[in-house]
C-alpha cells in the first residue's frame, strides 16, 4: 500500500497548492479592486475552486491514512 500513501500525498499537495492560489488571488483582488462589486465577483468565482481544493486535500489525506493503516 506504499503507492496509496504517495498518491495521497500528491493529491494533498495539489490541494494545498490550490488553496494557496485561492488565497493569493483574493489577496490581489482586495488590493486592486476599485469597488465592492468587483471584489464580490472575484470572490464568487474563487469560492468553488477553494472548496474543490480543500476537498482534494482532504481526499489525499484520507488516502495517506488508509495507506498507512493497510501497509
Steps between C-alpha positions, in 0.01 A plus 500: 500500500800723463361640176182612678703715738691666217192561287322643802795724577501627143126574516544680831780708355289587196215604729736710710631675190141569396426653839808721477393611152156594634653700785735687268223572250268650760787688662592663168133578434463672838796722424398594149119495505359846444150420620324243714317333211823415318639340814179304554512370143855375545422338834188340353716347227770378741278339766413183299867453412589546866253232604626264229860550612401438860314184401798377297730559792268313739467211256878479472542499876241225532694296243821550697338384825342200324832408343672518838234283665502240223879498459 
